Amino acid sequence: MAVAKKKKWSEYMWIVSATYLILGFFNIMFAWIGLLCFFIPLILSIANGRKTYCNRFCGRGQLFAMLGKKFKLSRNKDVPKWMKTRWFRYGFLAFFLTMFMLMIWNTVQVFRGAATLREAVTLLWAFRLPWEFAYHGTSFSPWTAQFAFGFYGVMLTSSVLGMITMFAYKPRSWCVYCPMGTMTQLICMAKHPAEAKNPDSVKSLADLAKKGEVTFTAKSS
């Protein structure tokens, strides 16, 4: 009788991602925790030149995989070719960073006293949703709350986009154009320039996502 393989703790990171989104409905200040999902992937890639976070610790990718595979919520179709191209992935990264900087600017305006706190979350960069029910005041400056509203909007938007592409295509299709995945991929390519130029050694994010992988393969120095 085969013994069931014991799961590693890192395989339960989807719980963290789901909990984060839920907490944002109760207290918007929990949005600050999401900064870990920004800094940890970059730090790991800079440290070891690998997409360690994407491969092992990305709770969002795990959540999409579980919903798509276990609960059969994915059509399991290949993503369109244009979505795999560099111009789209880099273009989406540029757009994402532009929107992120706009969010920072709004936070700075509140910090300077040039604008008042807006208790709303912007979804898909276009729809402003009233979110005052999740704000219960803070002992810190109002700008901290403004950042929380803006940052949660970014996280919620990326989750919704991931859900849409999960339903329409393969479960982890979000990995094809995930801004953090693109940035860590660029870091890996910068740390392994010789391997990045060798098509036999490096697979693109799009090809890896088709198999549910997001590994940057490079020979150890």
Backbone as a ProteinNet text record, in pm:
[ID]
protein_1_A
[PRIMARY]
MAVAKKKKWSEYMWIVSATYLILGFFNIMFAWIGLLCFFIPLILSIANGRKTYCNRFCGRGQLFAMLGKKFKLSRNKDVPKWMKTRWFRYGFLAFFLTMFMLMIWNTVQVFRGAATLREAVTLLWAFRLPWEFAYHGTSFSPWTAQFAFGFYGVMLTSSVLGMITMFAYKPRSWCVYCPMGTMTQLICMAKHPAEAKNPDSVKSLADLAKKGEVTFTAKSS
[TERTIARY]
84.2	0	87.9	62.2	144.7	117.2	224.2	212.5	194.4	92.7	66.5	183.1	223.4	334.4	291	368	336.5	364	267.1	284	374.5	448.9	534.6	452.4	500.1	427.3	412.9	510.3	506.1	391.9	334.7	224.8	90.7	93	-30	-30.6	56.7	64	-61.9	-141.1	-266.1	-359.4	-346.2	-429.1	-394.6	-266.1	-220.7	-279.8	-276.1	-329.5	-479.8	-551.4	-695.9	-730.4	-655.8	-679.7	-654.3	-549.6	-516.5	-632.6	-688.7	-799.1	-920.9	-946.2	-1061.6	-1043.8	-923.1	-896.8	-920.8	-898	-917.9	-1062.1	-1154.1	-1296	-1331.8	-1244.5	-1271.9	-1190.6	-1066.6	-981.9	-879.6	-893.3	-810.5	-662.8	-631.1	-491	-411.3	-480.9	-411.9	-346.3	-385.6	-330.2	-179.2	-126.9	17.5	94.5	33.7	100.7	138.7	61.5	86.3	220.3	284.6	417.3	517.2	491.4	579.5	580.1	466.2	455.7	528.7	565.5	642.4	792.1	831.6	974.2	1039	970.1	1029.5	1067.6	980.7	1020.3	1145.5	1152.1	1266.8	1393.7	1383.7	1500.7	1553.2	1463.6	1505.8	1571.5	1516	1573.5	1710.4	1724.2	1853.4	1956.1	1911.9	2003.1	2052.7	1960.9	2003.6	1987.1	1936.4	1924.5	1822.7	1726.7	1623.1	1485.9	1383	1246.9	1190.7	1261.7	1227.2	1087	1052.8	921.7	810.8	825	724	707.9	819.4	816.8	766	790.5	760.9	664.3	665.6	593.3	477.9	453.6	348.7	210.2	147.5	15.9	-91.3	-77.4	-177.4	-176.3	-56.8	-46.9	-104.4	-77.2	-132	-284.9	-337.4	-482.3	-548.3	-490	-545.1	-536	-424	-405.8	-509.9	-535.1	-632.2	-773.9	-811.3	-945.3	-964.6	-860	-870.7	-867.2	-780	-763.4	-856.2	-847.7	-925.1	-1074.6	-1112.1	-1253.5	-1302.7	-1215.1	-1251.9	-1312.8	-1257.2	-1309	-1236.2	-1144.8	-1067.9	-1105.7	-1109.6	-1135.5	-1013.2	-899	-773.6	-730.9	-750.1	-710.2	-578.8	-501.6	-378.3	-410.4	-324.6	-344.1	-315.5	-373.8	-348.1	-199.5	-155.3	-13.7	31.2	-55.8	-16.4	10.7	-54.2	-35.1	102.3	163.1	293.2	409.5	378	485.2	550.1	674.2	746.5	680.4	633.1	576.6	456.5	378.2	262.8	305.7	396.7	439.4	513.4	603.8	677.1	586.1	494.4	400.5	308.2	262.9	175.9	253.4	379.5	464.1	478.2	503.7	518.4	388.7	277.4	147.6	121.4	151.2	132	215.1	340.6	428	381.3	327.4	275.2	157.3	66.9	-48.1	-3.8	101	153.3	210.6	282.1	339.5	229.4	121.8	8.6	-52.8	-58.4	-108.1	-17.8	113	209.1	190.7	167.3	147.1	23.8	-84	-204.6	-176.9	-92.8	-56	26.2	118.1	201.5	115.3	14	-74.9	-146.7	-189.1	-253.9	-151.8	-31.4	76.5	106.1	105.7	135.8	17.3	-99.4	-218.7	-284.7	-239.2	-294.1	-421.5	-450	-570.4	-618.6	-746.9	-804.4	-810.2	-823.3	-829.6	-952.7	-932	-1043.2	-1064.3	-1174.7	-1202.7	-1267.6	-1188.7	-1237.6	-1125.4	-1164.7	-1070.8	-1097.8	-994.1	-1009.6	-983.2	-1084.9	-1074.7	-1051.9	-955.6	-921.5	-886.1	-831.3	-782.2	-890.4	-1016.5	-1123.2	-1246	-1274.6	-1397.4	-1366.8	-1414.3	-1390.9	-1503.5	-1466.7	-1564.2	-1558.3	-1671.3	-1672.3	-1625.5	-1530.8	-1472.2	-1462.2	-1547.3	-1540.1	-1573.8	-1646.3	-1683.7	-1561.9	-1448.8	-1329	-1228.3	-1268.5	-1178	-1235.8	-1161.8	-1208.8	-1120.3	-1053.7	-963.8	-826.5	-729.1	-594.2	-523.1	-434.4	-356.5	-239.2	-222	-115.3	-169.5	-82.8	-122.4	-218	-311.2	-407.1	-342	-219.2	-155.5	-133	-117.1	-98.5	-225.2	-339.9	-466.6	-485.5	-444.8	-456	-373.4	-252.8	-169.4	-236.3	-296.4	-362.4	-476.6	-559.4	-668.9	-614.6	-511.6	-454.2	-388.4	-313.1	-239.3	-334.2	-437.3	-534.8	-605.4	-627.4	-686.6	-598.4	-467.5	-372.1	-378	-377	-378.7	-511.4	-621.4	-752.3	-765.4	-714.5	-719.2	-640.6	-519.7	-438.2	-502.2	-570.3	-638.3	-756	-829.9	-943.7	-895.6	-788.5	-733.4	-687.4	-623.9	-579.1	-695.3	-804.5	-924.2	-984.7	-991.2	-1048.8	-970.1	-836.6	-756	-753.7	-774.7	-784.8	-909.6	-1022.5	-1147.2	-1136.4	-1078.5	-1076.1	-971.4	-857.5	-747.5	-701.3	-571.5	-519.9	-516	-517.9	-526.8	-427.3	-301.6	-200.1	-158.4	-254.4	-225.9	-178.9	-217.2	-170.3	-18.8	44.8	190.7	256.3	182.7	238.8	271.8	184.6	204	208.5	223.3	233.6	350.6	327.1	435.1	551.8	520.8	627.7	706.8	637.7	705.6	795.8	748.5	829.1	952.6	934.9	1048.9	1152	1106.7	1202.1	1269.8	1197.6	1257	1368.8	1344.6	1446	1568.9	1546.1	1657.7	1739.2	1670.3	1739.8	1821.2	1763.9	1834.7	1956.5	1945.1	2057.6	2170.3	2132.7	2232.7	2295.7	2228.1	2280.5	2273.3	2347	2337.4	2370.8	2467.4	2504.9	2391	2328.6	2218	2095.8	2076.6	1960.6	1964.6	2086.3	2100.9	2096.5	2090.7	2091.1	1949.8	1883.5	1746.1	1731.5	1842.5	1836.1	1840.6	1883.1	1896.8	1785.4	1724.3	1623.5	1490.1	1384.8	1250.7	1181.6	1093.1	1021	914.3	868.4	761.9	636.8	610.2	489.8	493.3	606.1	617.5	606.2	665.7	661	520	450.7	315.7	221.4	249.8	166.4	168.8	279.6	293.7	270	237.5	218.1	347.4	456.4	586.7	625.3	711.9	764.7	910.6	983.3	1122.8	1216.5	1316.7	1424.1	1539.1	1569.7	1673.4	1806.1	1904.1	2036.8	2140.4	2251.2	2357.5	2422.1	2455.6	2522	2663.1	2709.3	2842.7	2946.6
-120.2	0	125.4	212	331.6	428.4	486.7	582.5	722.8	790.3	925	1017.6	1096.8	1187.8	1302.7	1326.9	1433.4	1569.3	1657.6	1788.5	1876.8	1962.5	2058.1	2179.7	2251.5	2369.4	2472.7	2477	2576.1	2550.8	2431.2	2398.3	2449.8	2511	2565.5	2718.1	2776.4	2922	2983.4	2902.3	2953	3002.2	2942.7	2984.6	3128.3	3161.9	3296.4	3397.5	3364.5	3455.1	3475.7	3367.3	3377.5	3456.5	3431.9	3502.7	3651.5	3686.2	3827.5	3900.7	3841.5	3905.9	3919.9	3819.6	3823.3	3930.3	3940.6	4038.3	4181.2	4204.3	4337.4	4383.4	4290.9	4325.7	4365.7	4334.5	4362	4479.3	4488.7	4600.7	4627.6	4742.3	4773.7	4783.5	4808.5	4824.3	4695	4581.2	4454.9	4453.4	4547.4	4553.1	4570	4632.9	4653.2	4521.5	4414.7	4284.6	4241.5	4286.6	4248.9	4293.2	4388.5	4432.2	4317.1	4218.1	4100.9	4029.7	4029.9	3964.6	4043.1	4167.1	4248	4233	4241.2	4242.8	4104.3	4006	3871.9	3811.2	3813.8	3758	3824.1	3957.9	4030.2	3996.7	3991.8	3961.3	3821.4	3724.5	3586.8	3574.4	3641.8	3635.3	3702	3814.7	3882.9	3797.7	3728	3648.6	3522.9	3451.8	3323.5	3311.9	3416	3411.2	3311.5	3276	3179.4	3238.2	3179.9	3222.5	3137.6	3140.3	3056.6	3085.2	3212.1	3247.6	3194.5	3216.9	3171.7	3019.6	2948.9	2803.2	2737.7	2800.9	2733.2	2805.3	2938.2	3010.2	3098.4	3105.2	3193.5	3137.4	3194.4	3147.3	3173.9	3284	3316	3212.5	3175.3	3072.2	2939.9	2906.1	2783.7	2789.2	2905.9	2922.3	2904	2963.7	2948.7	2803.4	2738.4	2598.9	2510.4	2534.6	2453.9	2475.3	2601.1	2630.5	2576.5	2589	2545.6	2396	2327.9	2183.6	2102.4	2128.7	2049.8	2075.2	2201.6	2237	2252.5	2222.3	2221.6	2353.9	2464.6	2596	2655.9	2581.1	2630.3	2555.9	2628.2	2565.6	2489.5	2515.1	2445.8	2463.8	2583.6	2616.1	2695	2682.4	2759.6	2908.3	2989.2	3133.6	3177.4	3287.2	3336.4	3366	3354.7	3376.7	3517.2	3616.1	3754.2	3776.4	3697.4	3713.4	3660.8	3578.3	3521.3	3606.8	3705.1	3784.3	3878.5	3913.9	4005.8	4141.9	4190.2	4324.1	4333.2	4225.1	4229	4219.7	4126.3	4107.8	4231.2	4284.5	4403.9	4527	4529.7	4641	4640.6	4522.1	4512.2	4547.7	4508.1	4544.3	4695.1	4760.4	4905.8	4974.1	4923.7	4980.2	4959.7	4841.1	4808.5	4901.2	4921.9	5008.3	5153.5	5194.8	5330.5	5351	5253.8	5261.3	5255.9	5179.1	5169.1	5304.6	5369.7	5499.9	5605.2	5592.1	5682.9	5664.8	5539.6	5510.4	5573.5	5564.8	5625.8	5777.2	5837.4	5980.8	6023.9	5947.4	5978.3	5970.6	5876	5862.5	5982.8	6027	6143	6268.1	6280	6396.5	6403.1	6287.9	6283.2	6314.8	6263.1	6289.3	6438.8	6507.4	6650.8	6736	6674.9	6749.7	6815.8	6781.5	6838.7	6767.1	6653.5	6576.9	6508.4	6475.8	6407.6	6257.8	6183	6037.2	5994.1	5908	5854.3	5708.1	5682.6	5547.8	5463.7	5433.9	5357.8	5272.5	5164.8	5074.7	5079.6	5102	5107.7	4970.2	4915.7	4783.2	4795.8	4721.2	4721.7	4862.8	4944.7	5078.6	5171.9	5131.7	5213	5225.8	5125.4	5125	5153	5265.3	5303.2	5247.6	5156.6	5091.2	5149.8	5194.5	5243.9	5133.1	5165.7	5064	5114	5209.7	5267.7	5167.3	5061	4959.4	4886.6	4891.7	4821.7	4914.6	5040.3	5136.1	5178.3	5151.4	5179.7	5282.3	5363.5	5462.4	5402.4	5487.7	5440.6	5538.6	5485.9	5571.7	5635.3	5596	5651.3	5764.2	5824.2	5931.8	5879.4	5962.8	5920.3	5864.4	5906.9	5857.7	5707	5650.9	5505.8	5432.8	5492.4	5432.9	5450.2	5567.4	5590.3	5488.3	5461.8	5360.7	5224.3	5192.7	5063.2	5046.6	5151.3	5144.6	5125	5201.1	5190.5	5057.2	5010.8	4886.2	4766.7	4769.8	4660.1	4657.2	4775.8	4781.3	4714.3	4734.3	4670.6	4517.5	4471.4	4327.9	4265.2	4334.7	4282.6	4278	4382.3	4386.9	4272.6	4250.5	4141.7	4005.7	3992.5	3866.6	3843.8	3950.3	3939.1	3904.4	3970	3939.1	3793.7	3748.3	3609.6	3513	3548.5	3464.6	3455.9	3570.3	3573.9	3484.9	3498.9	3416.5	3270.8	3245.3	3107.2	3041.5	3113.4	3060.4	3038.5	3136.7	3134.2	3040	3028.6	2949.1	2844.4	2826.6	2729.6	2790.7	2705.4	2756.1	2864.9	2847.2	2944.4	3034.1	3069.4	3157.4	3294.6	3333.3	3460.2	3465.8	3351.3	3345.9	3392.5	3387.4	3428.7	3577.7	3658	3803.2	3869.5	3791.7	3846.1	3945.3	4067.9	4167.6	4123.4	4062.5	4016.8	3904.9	3817.5	3709.7	3764	3866.5	3928.4	3995.8	4065.4	4132.9	4033.9	3926.3	3826.9	3754.8	3738.4	3677	3766.1	3895.9	3989.3	3987.6	3975.9	3968.6	3842.8	3730.5	3604.2	3612.7	3674.3	3689.3	3779.2	3881.5	3971.7	3902	3812.1	3741	3626.1	3580.1	3471	3512.9	3614.7	3666.9	3565	3478	3378.2	3280.2	3237.6	3143.6	3209.2	3337.5	3408.2	3415.7	3411.4	3418.2	3280.8	3177.2	3041	2984.1	2973.4	2924.8	2781.1	2703.7	2564.8	2552.9	2659.2	2654.9	2728.4	2826.6	2907.4	2897.6	2869.5	2865.8	2997	3038.7	3163.3	3138.4	3246	3235.4	3175.4	3210.8	3161.7	3010.6	2956.3	2812.4	2738.6	2795	2731.8	2735.4	2844.4	2857.9	2757.7	2719.8	2622.4	2488.8	2461.3	2337	2356.5	2478.7	2507.2	2529.1	2555.5	2580.5	2725.8	2775	2910.1	2912.3	2808.9	2796.3	2865.1	2931.7	2985.5	2886.5	2817	2716.8	2778	2763.5	2814.1	2726.3	2708.1	2625.3	2694.3	2616.2	2674.5	2711.9	2824.5	2872.8	2796.9
0	0	0	-96.3	-108.5	7.2	55.3	164.4	105.9	153.6	103.3	138.4	39.2	60.2	150.8	254	347.6	283.9	290.5	231.1	315.9	247.2	316.2	355.8	455.7	502.8	392.6	302.2	194.7	95.8	98.3	8.8	59.9	176.7	234.9	233.7	152.6	146.3	85.7	15.4	-41.5	69.1	187.3	301.2	340.5	333.4	366.7	268.5	139.2	37.6	53.8	78.3	96.2	221.8	328.8	455	439.1	365.4	342.9	276.6	171.6	101.2	190.9	273.7	364.4	471.7	526.5	632.2	584.7	455.6	400.4	404.7	423.2	434.6	577.6	672	812.4	866.6	823.5	865.5	756	692.9	577.5	612.4	738.5	778.1	762.6	753.9	728.9	590.8	504.9	369.4	371.4	475.1	484.9	482.4	529.9	532	390.3	292.8	154.5	100.2	167.8	123	124.6	208.7	213.2	78.4	11.3	-119.3	-227.2	-196.8	-290	-266.9	-142.5	-111.9	-107.4	-52.8	-39.4	-173.9	-276.6	-406.8	-463.9	-451.6	-505.9	-428.5	-296.4	-213	-241.8	-254.1	-281.3	-417.8	-517	-651.7	-657.1	-586.8	-583.1	-509.9	-405.1	-322.4	-392.3	-462.4	-519.2	-670.8	-734.7	-879.8	-930.1	-845.7	-882.9	-851.6	-912.7	-884.4	-770.1	-659	-543.9	-492.4	-481.4	-427.8	-519.8	-649.4	-745	-741	-729.1	-735.1	-607.6	-491.5	-365.6	-273	-275.7	-172	-219.7	-346.9	-396.2	-363.2	-262.8	-220.3	-323.8	-396.1	-497.6	-609	-653.9	-756.9	-708.6	-583.8	-525.7	-519.6	-483.1	-473.2	-608.9	-712	-846.5	-893.1	-860.6	-900.7	-833.1	-705.1	-632	-684.7	-704.3	-754.5	-895.9	-977.3	-1115.8	-1134	-1057.3	-1073.7	-982.8	-852.8	-756.8	-768.4	-786.7	-794.6	-938.1	-1034.5	-1176.3	-1223.1	-1177.4	-1214.9	-1334.9	-1392	-1506.1	-1633.3	-1743.7	-1873.7	-1922.5	-1857.5	-1888.2	-2034	-2084.6	-2220.6	-2218.2	-2324.6	-2335.1	-2345.2	-2285.8	-2295.9	-2438.7	-2483.4	-2619.4	-2639.7	-2761.4	-2791.3	-2755.3	-2777.1	-2749.5	-2601.4	-2516.9	-2372.8	-2328.5	-2411.5	-2379.3	-2429.8	-2511	-2572	-2472.1	-2504.2	-2415.5	-2410.8	-2524	-2525.7	-2433	-2424.4	-2335.3	-2189.8	-2160	-2020.6	-1968.7	-2049.4	-2006.9	-2006.9	-2102.4	-2107	-1986	-1948.2	-1830.8	-1704.8	-1698.9	-1584.4	-1575	-1689.1	-1691	-1647.2	-1697.2	-1660.1	-1510.6	-1461.8	-1320.8	-1232.2	-1269.5	-1190	-1195.1	-1310	-1322	-1227.8	-1225.1	-1135.3	-988.6	-962.5	-826.3	-781.9	-871.4	-838.2	-820	-895.3	-878.1	-739.7	-695.3	-561.2	-455.5	-477.8	-385.9	-383.2	-500.7	-510	-430.1	-440.4	-363.7	-213.7	-175.2	-34.7	10.6	-74.9	-42.9	-28.5	-111.9	-104.9	29.5	78.6	210.5	318.7	301.8	398.5	409.2	296.1	291.9	335.7	345.4	381.1	262.4	140.7	18.3	-25.3	35	3.4	130.4	131.2	247	221.5	327.7	318.8	240.7	141.4	64	102.6	169.6	220	110.9	10.2	-104.1	-161.6	-224.8	-291.1	-440.6	-519.1	-664.3	-724.2	-790.9	-851.3	-1000.7	-1051	-1193.8	-1242.3	-1151.4	-1182.4	-1236.9	-1225.5	-1284	-1194.3	-1115.2	-1037	-889.4	-840.5	-701.3	-614.2	-525	-439.3	-298.3	-243.2	-104.8	-9.6	77.4	164.7	309.6	343.6	477.9	587.3	550.7	650.1	706.8	634	679.4	745.6	764.9	830.3	964.3	1068.9	1204.1	1273.3	1195.1	1249.9	1276	1297.7	1324.3	1416.5	1496.9	1587.1	1513.5	1387.4	1305.4	1217.9	1140.2	1050.3	942.9	893.9	790.3	664.4	634.5	511.8	516.8	635.5	646.8	603.2	634.6	592	441.4	389.1	244.8	167.8	217.4	152.7	159.3	272.6	288.8	188.8	173.1	76.3	-65.5	-100	-234.1	-259.1	-161.4	-179.5	-184.8	-102.3	-106.4	-242	-299.3	-432.2	-535.9	-522.9	-613.8	-598.1	-473.9	-446.9	-490.4	-466.3	-505.6	-657.1	-723.3	-868.8	-931.7	-882.6	-938	-911.2	-797.8	-766.4	-860.9	-889.6	-980.8	-1121.7	-1166.4	-1298.7	-1304.5	-1196.2	-1190	-1195.1	-1128.9	-1128.8	-1268.4	-1335.1	-1469.6	-1565.2	-1563.3	-1653.8	-1608.4	-1478.2	-1431.1	-1488.1	-1484.4	-1538.5	-1689.2	-1758.6	-1904.7	-1962.6	-1894.1	-1948.5	-1846	-1833.9	-1738.4	-1598.1	-1495	-1357.2	-1321.1	-1358.7	-1319.6	-1436.8	-1519	-1632.3	-1586.3	-1466	-1409.7	-1406.3	-1388.1	-1380.6	-1509.9	-1620.9	-1749.1	-1748.8	-1686.8	-1693.8	-1556.3	-1451.2	-1316.7	-1308.6	-1266.4	-1259.4	-1171.1	-1056.9	-969.5	-1035.6	-1106.2	-1177.5	-1286.5	-1357.1	-1462.4	-1404.4	-1291.8	-1229.2	-1178.2	-1114.4	-1065	-1181.4	-1291.7	-1410.2	-1464.9	-1467.8	-1515.2	-1424.7	-1294.8	-1200.3	-1226.5	-1247.1	-1274.1	-1402.4	-1503.5	-1630.5	-1614.9	-1530.1	-1506.7	-1430.9	-1341	-1261.7	-1339.7	-1444.5	-1527.8	-1674.8	-1713.5	-1850.2	-1958.1	-1931.6	-2031.5	-2054.3	-1945.3	-1955.5	-2018.7	-1990.5	-2044.2	-2196.6	-2254.1	-2399.4	-2464.5	-2382.2	-2434.6	-2431.7	-2545.2	-2549	-2502	-2504.6	-2460.1	-2308.4	-2242.1	-2097	-2023.6	-2091.9	-2026.5	-2100.1	-2025.9	-2081.3	-2047.1	-2131.8	-2103.4	-1998.4	-1936.1	-1836.9	-1899.9	-2024.3	-2089.5	-2106.6	-2151.5	-2171.4	-2038.6	-1935	-1804.4	-1748.5	-1769.1	-1716.2	-1781.6	-1905.9	-1974.3	-1902.8	-1833.1	-1759.5	-1609.8	-1573.6	-1432	-1359.1	-1433.8	-1374.5	-1395.2	-1310	-1327.9	-1287.5	-1324.4	-1284.2	-1382.7	-1330.4	-1414.9	-1402.4	-1510.8	-1506.2	-1546.2	-1459.1	-1490.9	-1426.5	-1494.5	-1440.2	-1321.7	-1223.8	-1106.3	-1142.6	-1084.9	-1117.4	-1037.8
[MASK]
+++++++++++++++++++++++++++++++++++++++++++++++++++++++++++++++++++++++++++++++++++++++++++++++++++++++++++++++++++++++++++++++++++++++++++++++++++++++++++++++++++++++++++++++++++++++++++++++++++++++++++++++++++++++++++++

